[in-house]
Amino acid sequence: METGSVADSLLSGACVVFTLGMFSTGLSDLRHMQRTRSVDSVQFLPFLTTDVNNLGWLSYGVLKGDGTLIVVNAVGAVLQTLYILAYLHYCPQKRVVLLQTATLLGVLLMGYGYFWLLMPDDEARLQQLGLFCSVFTISMYLSPLADLAKVIQTKSTHRLSFSLTIATLLTSASWSLYGFRLRDLYIMPFYCRSPIFQESLPALSDSGFSGSTPQSKTRVIGFCKPEAAHLNT
């Protein structure tokens, strides 16, 4: 087997392992909901936006024929859907949650209608779908900046999950290399976007900031996985 093929296989495997590891951090919230039979301190929107993000990148992977994107996002979508169903089961105010879910799913269905029905050209569809997924994922990764500002202001890291931060850093790095290897401008740029930010989070834990990490964590996902956290990927 050629060296390039081995490197590609290892890089693809790293993307799958790191990304699924990041997605699985939501299992702690799932156990928390089952143990307390409540959704106290658990955030719903990260589950929902990550699920939509996974479905978008899954479509991109299918259209492009990329097995890594397909595997990661298919499993990610299943996990996020599981988290959403558990949240709906234990949430006392289901109306609000259902409204948020219906709204975002409506946007997703409109997007599918546009890309698959109004764009007959496969190449144009691939380019625009990739751009849409990238923009959506980047917007998800910007959300933790508010929590970072809170950490700096309060000098407490209780809003951050150290394990999730490390998982996101590894995921971002692996997908950045994967996108560079494929010369895919939609995968590569937004996975390059966060290493400095992600590396700053673990550093805060060792620089005099104090605090514990509750069940509710800042999620950066996505991918698409390639939020973030909850590859899209």
URFENTA-V549460 format. One record per residue. N is the residue number from 1. RES is the residue in three letters. PSI is psi as a letter, one per 20 degrees, with the letter a starting at -180 (999 if undefined). D_FIRST is the distance of its C-alpha to the first C-alpha in whole Angstrom. Layout:
BEGIN
n;res;psi;d_first
N;RES;PSI;D_FIRST
N;RES;PSI;D_FIRST
END
This chain:
BEGIN
n;res;psi;d_first
1;MET;p;0
2;GLU;q;4
3;THR;g;7
4;GLY;h;8
5;SER;g;7
6;VAL;g;7
7;ALA;g;10
8;ASP;g;11
9;SER;g;11
10;LEU;g;13
11;LEU;g;15
12;SER;g;16
13;GLY;h;16
14;ALA;g;19
15;CYS;g;21
16;VAL;g;21
17;VAL;g;22
18;PHE;h;25
19;THR;g;26
20;LEU;h;27
21;GLY;h;28
22;MET;g;31
23;PHE;h;32
24;SER;i;33
25;THR;h;35
26;GLY;i;37
27;LEU;h;38
28;SER;h;40
29;ASP;h;42
30;LEU;g;42
31;ARG;h;43
32;HIS;g;46
33;MET;g;47
34;GLN;h;47
35;ARG;g;49
36;THR;i;52
37;ARG;k;52
38;SER;r;52
39;VAL;k;50
40;ASP;p;52
41;SER;j;50
42;VAL;p;47
43;GLN;p;46
44;PHE;g;45
45;LEU;h;44
46;PRO;h;41
47;PHE;g;40
48;LEU;g;41
49;THR;h;40
50;THR;h;36
51;ASP;g;36
52;VAL;g;37
53;ASN;g;35
54;ASN;g;32
55;LEU;h;33
56;GLY;g;33
57;TRP;h;30
58;LEU;g;29
59;SER;g;30
60;TYR;g;29
61;GLY;g;25
62;VAL;g;26
63;LEU;h;28
64;LYS;i;24
65;GLY;k;22
66;ASP;o;20
67;GLY;h;19
68;THR;g;20
69;LEU;h;23
70;ILE;g;24
71;VAL;g;23
72;VAL;g;25
73;ASN;h;28
74;ALA;g;29
75;VAL;g;29
76;GLY;g;31
77;ALA;h;33
78;VAL;g;34
79;LEU;g;34
80;GLN;h;37
81;THR;h;38
82;LEU;g;39
83;TYR;g;40
84;ILE;g;43
85;LEU;h;44
86;ALA;g;45
87;TYR;g;47
88;LEU;h;49
89;HIS;g;50
90;TYR;i;51
91;CYS;p;52
92;PRO;h;56
93;GLN;m;56
94;LYS;h;54
95;ARG;g;55
96;VAL;g;54
97;VAL;g;51
98;LEU;h;51
99;LEU;g;52
100;GLN;g;49
101;THR;g;47
102;ALA;h;48
103;THR;g;48
104;LEU;h;45
105;LEU;h;44
106;GLY;g;46
107;VAL;g;45
108;LEU;g;41
109;LEU;h;43
110;MET;h;44
111;GLY;g;41
112;TYR;g;39
113;GLY;h;42
114;TYR;g;42
115;PHE;h;38
116;TRP;i;38
117;LEU;h;41
118;LEU;i;43
119;MET;n;39
120;PRO;h;38
121;ASP;p;36
122;ASP;h;32
123;GLU;g;31
124;ALA;h;35
125;ARG;g;34
126;LEU;g;31
127;GLN;g;32
128;GLN;h;35
129;LEU;g;34
130;GLY;g;31
131;LEU;g;34
132;PHE;g;36
133;CYS;g;34
134;SER;g;33
135;VAL;g;37
136;PHE;g;37
137;THR;g;35
138;ILE;g;36
139;SER;h;40
140;MET;h;39
141;TYR;i;37
142;LEU;h;41
143;SER;h;43
144;PRO;i;42
145;LEU;h;44
146;ALA;h;47
147;ASP;h;46
148;LEU;h;45
149;ALA;h;49
150;LYS;h;50
151;VAL;g;48
152;ILE;h;50
153;GLN;g;53
154;THR;i;54
155;LYS;k;51
156;SER;p;50
157;THR;j;47
158;HIS;i;48
159;ARG;i;46
160;LEU;q;43
161;SER;o;40
162;PHE;g;38
163;SER;h;35
164;LEU;h;35
165;THR;g;35
166;ILE;g;32
167;ALA;h;30
168;THR;h;31
169;LEU;g;30
170;LEU;h;27
171;THR;g;26
172;SER;g;27
173;ALA;g;25
174;SER;g;22
175;TRP;h;23
176;SER;g;24
177;LEU;h;21
178;TYR;g;19
179;GLY;h;22
180;PHE;g;22
181;ARG;h;18
182;LEU;i;19
183;ARG;l;22
184;ASP;o;24
185;LEU;i;28
186;TYR;h;29
187;ILE;g;26
188;MET;g;26
189;PRO;g;30
190;PHE;i;31
191;TYR;i;29
192;CYS;i;29
193;ARG;h;33
194;SER;j;34
195;PRO;g;32
196;ILE;g;35
197;PHE;g;37
198;GLN;h;35
199;GLU;h;35
200;SER;h;39
201;LEU;g;40
202;PRO;h;38
203;ALA;h;40
204;LEU;h;44
205;SER;i;43
206;ASP;j;44
207;SER;k;46
208;GLY;i;49
209;PHE;q;49
210;SER;r;50
211;GLY;q;49
212;SER;r;48
213;THR;o;45
214;PRO;a;47
215;GLN;h;45
216;SER;p;45
217;LYS;q;43
218;THR;p;42
219;ARG;p;39
220;VAL;o;36
221;ILE;r;34
222;GLY;e;32
223;PHE;j;30
224;CYS;h;29
225;LYS;m;28
226;PRO;999;26
227;GLU;999;36
228;ALA;p;35
229;ALA;l;36
230;HIS;999;36
231;LEU;g;27
232;ASN;e;29
233;THR;999;27
END
